[in-house]
Amino acid sequence: MVQDLMQYEQLVEDSLRDVVRTVLTRTAKEGLLGEHHFYIGFKTIHPGVNIPDHLKAQYPEEMTIVIQHKYWGLEVHQDAFEITLSFNDQGQRLYIPFAALTDF
């Protein structure tokens, strides 16, 4: 097997995280355009993830969120984003490092 000295897989992952960061930054400034919505999967056990305890208990390893109609306070940082989503009609704040993402 050939050794990947260029680390292409890591470069692709980093590029995809940049796409997510850019899209979320635009959404934070302009709102969702048209009928767009986003499904974002992430590891709840990843270091730095901060979600309410009841969600961590319900999703002990991985969780998928939908950003569509009921979201507030989307803030995008260099290494993470935070957002308030509605769960059972209760606003819950989530902090998710981009390194924790599994799907977009």
C-alpha positions in Angstrom: 0.0 0.0 0.0 1.3 3.5 -0.9 1.8 5.9 2.0 -0.1 9.1 1.6 2.6 11.6 2.3 0.4 14.5 1.1 -2.4 13.5 3.6 -5.1 14.0 0.9 -7.9 12.6 3.1 -7.2 15.2 5.8 -7.0 18.0 3.2 -10.4 17.0 1.9 -11.9 16.9 5.4 -10.5 20.3 6.2 -11.9 21.7 2.9 -15.3 20.3 3.6 -15.3 21.9 7.1 -14.4 25.2 5.4 -17.4 24.8 3.2 -19.7 24.2 6.2 -18.1 27.2 8.0 -18.7 29.5 5.0 -22.3 28.3 4.5 -23.1 28.8 8.2 -21.4 32.2 8.3 -23.5 33.3 5.3 -26.6 31.9 7.0 -25.9 33.8 10.2 -25.6 37.0 8.2 -28.4 36.6 5.6 -30.7 33.9 7.0 -31.6 30.8 5.1 -32.0 31.5 1.4 -35.1 30.2 -0.3 -36.2 26.8 1.0 -32.7 25.7 2.1 -32.2 23.7 5.2 -29.2 21.9 6.6 -28.8 18.5 8.2 -25.6 18.4 10.3 -24.4 15.3 12.0 -21.8 15.4 14.8 -20.2 13.3 17.5 -21.7 14.3 20.8 -18.7 12.7 22.6 -16.1 14.9 20.7 -14.1 17.2 23.0 -15.5 20.6 23.1 -19.1 19.7 22.2 -21.4 21.4 24.6 -25.1 20.3 24.5 -27.7 20.0 27.3 -27.3 16.9 29.5 -30.7 15.5 28.4 -29.7 15.6 24.8 -26.4 14.0 25.6 -28.2 11.2 27.4 -30.6 10.8 24.4 -27.8 10.9 21.9 -24.7 9.5 23.7 -22.5 9.2 20.6 -23.8 11.0 17.6 -26.7 13.4 16.8 -28.1 15.0 13.7 -29.6 18.5 13.9 -31.7 20.3 11.3 -31.3 24.0 10.7 -34.5 25.2 9.0 -37.3 27.1 10.6 -36.8 27.2 14.4 -33.3 28.3 15.1 -31.9 31.4 16.8 -28.6 33.0 17.6 -26.4 31.3 15.1 -22.8 32.3 15.8 -19.9 31.0 13.7 -16.4 31.0 15.1 -13.1 29.8 13.5 -13.3 26.3 15.1 -16.9 25.9 16.0 -20.5 27.2 15.8 -23.2 27.7 18.3 -26.9 27.8 17.8 -30.2 27.7 19.7 -32.6 25.0 18.4 -36.1 24.1 19.6 -36.5 20.7 21.3 -40.0 19.9 22.6 -40.8 23.7 22.3 -37.8 24.6 24.5 -34.9 26.6 23.2 -31.6 24.7 23.8 -28.1 26.1 23.1 -25.6 23.9 21.3 -21.9 24.5 20.8 -20.4 22.3 18.1 -16.7 22.3 17.0 -16.3 21.8 13.3 -13.9 18.9 14.1 -16.9 17.0 15.6 -18.9 17.0 12.3 -19.6 13.7 10.6 -22.2 14.8 8.0 -23.5 17.9 6.2 
